[in-house]
């Protein structure tokens, strides 16, 4: 997985969790992280209101 969440910036609003079509983002214990279902589709990165999610570009 290449999805990274900046935990210092993330406000844990849940926007990414609710928009993920693969149910691949988990919000637990004050942390938001991708799970094994993540396909790096980038929808979460686009929906994040504060830019806390980054998807590394595939080379």
Residue frames as a rotation matrix with the C-alpha (Angstrom) as fourth column:
UNK 1
0.572 0.820 0.000 0.00
0.820 -0.572 0.000 0.00
0.000 0.000 -1.000 0.00
UNK 2
-0.497 -0.750 0.436 1.14
0.757 -0.621 -0.205 3.45
0.425 0.228 0.876 -0.81
UNK 3
0.409 0.717 0.565 -1.61
0.210 -0.676 0.706 5.34
0.888 -0.170 -0.427 1.06
UNK 4
-0.598 -0.608 -0.522 -0.23
0.701 -0.081 -0.709 7.38
0.389 -0.790 0.475 3.95
UNK 5
0.616 0.765 0.188 -2.15
0.490 -0.559 0.669 9.35
0.617 -0.320 -0.719 6.56
UNK 6
-0.520 -0.726 0.450 -0.41
0.081 -0.567 -0.820 12.25
0.850 -0.390 0.354 8.29
UNK 7
0.030 0.579 -0.815 -1.59
0.869 0.387 0.307 11.56
0.494 -0.718 -0.491 11.83
UNK 8
-0.629 -0.322 -0.707 -0.47
0.664 -0.695 -0.275 15.01
-0.403 -0.643 0.651 12.97
UNK 9
-0.942 0.295 -0.162 -2.72
-0.336 -0.795 0.505 16.68
0.020 0.530 0.848 10.41
UNK 10
-0.558 0.754 -0.348 -5.65
0.272 0.562 0.781 14.25
0.784 0.341 -0.519 10.34
UNK 11
-0.665 0.413 0.623 -8.66
-0.721 -0.573 -0.389 15.49
0.196 -0.707 0.679 12.33
UNK 12
-0.969 0.228 0.091 -10.36
0.201 0.950 -0.241 12.07
-0.141 -0.215 -0.966 12.21
UNK 13
-0.532 0.799 -0.280 -13.50
-0.766 -0.595 -0.244 13.47
-0.362 0.085 0.928 10.60
UNK 14
-0.280 0.389 0.878 -14.32
0.068 0.920 -0.386 10.12
-0.958 -0.048 -0.284 8.98
UNK 15
0.389 0.431 -0.814 -14.82
-0.726 -0.401 -0.559 11.49
-0.567 0.809 0.157 5.46
UNK 16
-0.408 -0.650 -0.641 -12.32
-0.900 0.405 0.162 9.02
0.154 0.643 -0.750 4.02
UNK 17
-0.876 0.116 0.469 -13.88
-0.110 0.897 -0.427 6.08
-0.470 -0.425 -0.773 5.85
UNK 18
0.003 0.998 0.059 -17.36
-0.032 0.059 -0.998 6.88
-0.999 0.002 0.032 4.56
UNK 19
0.470 0.186 -0.863 -16.29
-0.778 -0.375 -0.505 7.40
-0.417 0.908 -0.032 0.93
UNK 20
-0.589 -0.808 -0.019 -14.03
-0.728 0.521 0.446 4.35
-0.350 0.277 -0.895 0.49
UNK 21
0.281 0.754 -0.594 -15.69
-0.931 0.363 0.020 1.91
0.231 0.548 0.804 -1.95
UNK 22
-0.015 -0.399 -0.917 -13.56
-0.207 0.898 -0.388 -0.98
0.978 0.184 -0.096 -0.68
UNK 23
0.929 0.340 0.147 -14.16
-0.178 0.060 0.982 -0.56
0.326 -0.938 0.116 3.08
UNK 24
0.441 -0.865 -0.238 -10.39
0.634 0.489 -0.599 -0.29
0.635 0.113 0.764 3.30
UNK 25
-0.411 -0.562 0.718 -9.92
-0.146 -0.736 -0.661 2.49
0.900 -0.376 0.220 5.85
UNK 26
0.227 0.421 -0.878 -10.14
0.778 0.463 0.424 1.89
0.585 -0.780 -0.222 9.57
UNK 27
-0.071 -0.177 0.982 -10.55
-0.411 -0.891 -0.191 4.57
0.909 -0.417 -0.009 12.21
UNK 28
0.642 0.225 -0.733 -9.50
0.473 0.635 0.610 3.14
0.603 -0.739 0.301 15.56
UNK 29
0.438 -0.468 -0.767 -7.99
0.853 -0.052 0.519 4.52
-0.283 -0.882 0.377 18.75
UNK 30
0.600 -0.138 -0.788 -7.53
-0.034 -0.988 0.147 8.01
-0.799 -0.062 -0.598 17.31
UNK 31
-0.548 -0.824 -0.142 -5.84
-0.276 0.018 0.961 6.72
-0.790 0.566 -0.238 14.17
UNK 32
0.703 0.680 -0.211 -6.95
-0.418 0.154 -0.895 6.38
-0.576 0.717 0.393 10.56
UNK 33
-0.442 -0.897 0.015 -5.11
-0.594 0.305 0.744 3.76
-0.672 0.319 -0.668 8.52
UNK 34
0.124 0.441 -0.889 -5.65
-0.938 0.344 0.040 1.65
0.323 0.829 0.456 5.40
UNK 35
0.259 -0.054 0.964 -6.14
-0.475 0.862 0.176 -2.08
-0.841 -0.504 0.198 5.74
UNK 36
-0.588 -0.604 0.537 -5.28
0.075 0.621 0.780 -4.92
-0.805 0.499 -0.320 3.35
UNK 37
0.209 0.761 0.614 -8.28
0.807 0.220 -0.548 -4.09
-0.552 0.610 -0.568 1.12
UNK 38
0.394 -0.084 -0.915 -6.74
-0.176 -0.984 0.015 -0.76
-0.902 0.155 -0.402 0.06
UNK 39
0.477 -0.179 0.861 -6.18
0.824 0.432 -0.366 -0.49
-0.306 0.884 0.353 -3.70
UNK 40
-0.489 -0.659 -0.572 -4.64
0.469 -0.751 0.464 3.03
-0.736 -0.041 0.676 -3.61
UNK 41
0.021 0.607 0.795 -7.53
0.999 -0.036 0.001 4.28
0.030 0.794 -0.607 -5.77
UNK 42
-0.828 -0.519 0.212 -7.11
0.511 -0.854 -0.096 7.83
0.231 0.028 0.973 -4.43
UNK 43
0.085 0.935 0.345 -10.74
0.445 -0.345 0.826 8.63
0.892 0.084 -0.445 -3.60
UNK 44
0.572 0.103 -0.814 -9.85
0.820 -0.100 0.564 9.22
-0.023 -0.990 -0.141 0.05
UNK 45
-0.497 -0.838 -0.225 -7.05
0.793 -0.544 0.274 11.59
-0.352 -0.042 0.935 -0.92
UNK 46
-0.692 0.287 0.662 -9.48
0.364 -0.654 0.663 13.65
0.623 0.700 0.349 -3.00
UNK 47
0.327 0.945 0.001 -12.17
0.405 -0.142 0.903 13.79
0.854 -0.295 -0.429 -0.31
UNK 48
-0.018 -0.386 -0.922 -9.93
1.000 0.002 -0.020 14.64
0.009 -0.923 0.386 2.67
UNK 49
0.818 0.502 0.280 -10.88
0.513 -0.857 0.039 18.22
0.260 0.112 -0.959 3.64
UNK 50
0.847 -0.519 -0.117 -7.45
-0.340 -0.697 0.631 19.07
-0.409 -0.494 -0.767 5.06
UNK 51
0.601 -0.613 -0.512 -5.10
-0.576 0.113 -0.810 17.11
0.554 0.782 -0.285 2.82
UNK 52
0.239 -0.507 0.828 -3.93
-0.879 0.250 0.406 14.63
-0.413 -0.825 -0.386 5.45
UNK 53
0.518 0.001 0.855 -3.91
0.146 0.985 -0.090 11.70
-0.843 0.171 0.510 3.01
UNK 54
0.091 -0.546 -0.833 -1.33
-0.926 -0.354 0.131 11.13
-0.366 0.760 -0.538 0.32
UNK 55
0.817 0.094 0.569 -1.11
0.113 0.941 -0.319 8.34
-0.566 0.325 0.758 -2.22
UNK 56
-0.226 -0.954 -0.198 2.36
-0.263 -0.136 0.955 7.75
-0.938 0.268 -0.220 -3.62
UNK 57
0.496 0.382 -0.779 2.22
-0.814 -0.106 -0.571 7.82
-0.301 0.918 0.258 -7.39
UNK 58
0.607 -0.244 0.756 2.91
0.236 0.964 0.121 4.51
-0.758 0.105 0.643 -9.08
UNK 59
-0.043 -0.741 -0.670 6.00
-0.685 -0.466 0.560 4.57
-0.727 0.483 -0.488 -11.26
